Amino acid sequence: MLSAAGKSLDATQEMLTLGMCNLFGSFVQSTPTTGAFTRSAVSNASGVKTPMGGLYSGTIILLALGYLTPYFYFIPRCTLAAVLITAVMFMIDFKIMIHLWKCSKRDLFALLITLVSSLMFGVEVGLLMGAVFNMMQLLYLWARPITYVKLCKSEKGCEYVLVTPDLGLVYSSLDYLRTELGKAAVLNGHGKLPVVLNCAHFKRVDYTAACGIKLILKDFTTSKQPLLFLNAQPSLVHFLQSNDINYCSIWKLRRGNC
């Protein structure tokens, strides 16, 4: 992430600092420590370069609270709102709507949900709605990975069906993969061609998914059709071997065979 001055910075440092301040401050009943885009925007627009600006602004706030609090009552709310809107106006990127419409309508929909929810129900509810929608997208991608099915031929002229999921194998995508393998088993009407499952993207296999593989192998054994594994990870190989699954093969193909 780049700062307004063009220098790189770690955005998580502020969140960690605020969390640590609140954690240790809870032992002495201190006021909760928070951050605000408006304060950061005003500081940046004022030319603040060092953390000394926080000490200066904090001193001004204490003096204002001590001597000017009775006069704040006469400041119209619309005036305060105008100051805040002017301070953060430059942070709004209207062009992102056009870019999201062209490249990712899902992200645009998430942005609109967050914006509308924030305006109607408040910032907290809007952020929660946006986070929930993004989590639903991630769950859908893991539950319904894109699966590429291709009819290939080895160097020796043997035909086989290559199935390549684009994501790892977890319990949420197991039923979907089982269905796709069943469709691949009868690709082009060839019901006896070997089916090769490319496990290159299976970086991690949980226990439920590994047990599901055993059910998939049982389906292929019942139909008397070979199911082979390509680029299987050691964890998957260990699971298959530890469960005495001898009717499957760990198949290694050279690049360029299909």
N, C-alpha and C positions, 0 to 999 in steps of 0.2 A: 504494500500500500504506500502511496506517495502523499506527503503532506502538501499543504498549500505552497510551501517554499520549494517544492520539487525534491525534497529529501525523503529517503525511505524511512519508514517507521513501522513498528509492530503494533497493530491496533489492539491486540489482546493485552498489552501491558496495562492499559488504563483499566480494563475490566478486572484484571488480577489485582491491581492496586486498590481499586474500590472494594473488591471483595475482602482483601486482607484488612483494610481499614475498618470495615464493618464488623469483621470477625473479632479483631482485637478490641475495637471500641465497645463491643457488647459487654465486655467484662467490667467496664468502668461507666456504663450507662451514658455513653456519648451520643450526640445527635447523629443520625444515620448520614453517611457520606454518599453523595450522589454526583452524577455528572450531567451536563446539559449541553446540547448542541448550540443553544443560543449563547451561552457564556463563551464557549470555544470560538464561535463565529465572531462575536464582538471583540474578543481578545486578538484574534487573527487580523480583523479589519483595523484594529488600533495599532498594529505593528509590534505586538508582543513577540519577543524572541526567546526568552528564557523563563524558567519556572518562577523567577522573581515577580513576574506579573501576577501570579496567584496570590503572593503575599501582599502586593499592593492593592489588588482588588478586594482581598479579604479585609484589609484595614479600612478601606472606604466603606465596605458593607457594615462593618461594626460601628463606625462613626455615624453612618446614616441611620442604623437601627437605634443608636443611643440618643441622637439629637433630632432626627427628622421624621421619626415614625408618626407623630401626630399629624404631620402635613401630608403624608402619603394618602390620607383619606380623601383629599380633595383632587387627586389626580384621576381623571376619567379612565375607565377601563379601556375604552377605545384607543386612548393614547398609548397605554402600555401595550396593547395588542399591536398597534402600528409599529412600535419600536421593535417588538419581537419579530414581526413579519419582515420588516426591513432588514433585520440582522441576518435572517436565514434565507432570504429570497434567492441569493446566489447559489444556494445548495440544491435548489430544485432544478432537475434536468428534464425539460419538456421533450427534448429530442429522443429520449430513451423510449418513449412510446412508439415512435416510428421504427426504431431498431428492433424492439421486441416484437412488433407486428410482423416484421419481415423474417426474423430468425427464430423466434420462440414465442408462440402464442400462449403456451402454458405459463411462461413467466409473466407475460402481460396479464393474463387472467389472475394470477396470484397477486400481482401489483394492484390491480383494480379491486380485488376482494379486500386487500389490506387497507387501501385508501378509503373505500366506501364504508367499511366497518369502523375505521377510525373516526370518520366524520359523523357517523350515525350513533355509535355506541361508546366512543372514547378510544384513546390511544392504546390502552392496555388490551381491550377486546380486539382492536384491529390487528395488533401485533400477534395476539394469540391465534386469530383466524388465519393470518398469513402463514404462521409457523405450522399450524395443523394442515393447511392445504399443501404446503411443501412436503410435509412428512407423508401425506397420502400419495403424492407423486412418487416419492422414493419407494414406498411400499409397493406401489403398482409396478414400478420398474423391476423390483426384485421378484415380484410374484409372477410377472409376465415378461421374462427376458426375450429379446429377439433371437430367434432360432433359425439358423441357416441350414437348409437341407439341400444336398447336392449328390447327384449320381456320378460316381467316379470310377476310375479303372486303375489298377496297380500296374507296376512294371511288367508283371507276368501275365497281364491281360485279365485278371480277376476283377469283376465288377463288385462294387459295394456302395452302400449309401452312407454318406458322411453327414453327421449331425453336429453342428457347432453352435452351442449357446454363447451369447456374448457377455454373460455375467456369471458369477459364481453360483454354486449350488447350495441352497439353504432350504429349510422346510417349507417356506412360503411358495417356492417355485417348483416343488417336487411333483405335485399333481399335474401341473402344466407341462413339465418335461416328459412325464410319463405319457401324456396324451400325444405330444409331438413325436415321441419315439414310436408310438403305435401307428401314427400316420406315416412315418418314414418307413416302417416295416413293409408297407404295401405300396411303396412308391412305384408309379408306372405299372402297377399290376404285378410286379415281381415280389412275390411273397416269401421267397427263400433266400434273397440276397443278404449277405452279412451287413449288419448295421454297425457303424463305427461311431462311437460317441467321443468327440474331441473334448478332452478335459483340460485344455490349455488355460481356460479362464477359471477353473476351479481351484482358486488359491486356498480356500478353506472349506471343508465339508463338515457340517455339524452332525451330531449323532442321529437326529431324526432323518436328515437327508440321506445319510449313509444307510440307515435301515430301509429307507424307501428304495434305494438302489437294489437292495436284495429282492424287493417285490418286483421291480422292473425285470431283473434277471429271471425271476420265476416265470413272468409272463412270456419271455422269449424262449425259455426252456419248454414251456407247455406247447408253444407253437413250433418248436424244433427249428428255431432260427438263431443263428449265431449273433451275439452282441459283444462287440469288442471295444476296448478302451484305448484311446490314443492320448499320449501325453498325460497319463495319470499321475497325480501327485503322490508322494510317498505315504501320506496319511490315508488316502483312499486305497492304495495298494495294501497297506497294513490292515485296514479294516476288512477288506475282501478276503485276505489270506487268513486273518484271525478267526473268521467265521466259517472257515472250511468251504469256501465257495470255489469249487474246482472246475465248474463248467463255464467259467468265463476266462478270457485271455486278455493279457495286457499287451496290446499290439503297438509296436513302434514302426512307424512309416518314415521313410526318407522324404525330405522336402522335394516337391515337384512331382510326386506320384499322382496327384489329382489336380 
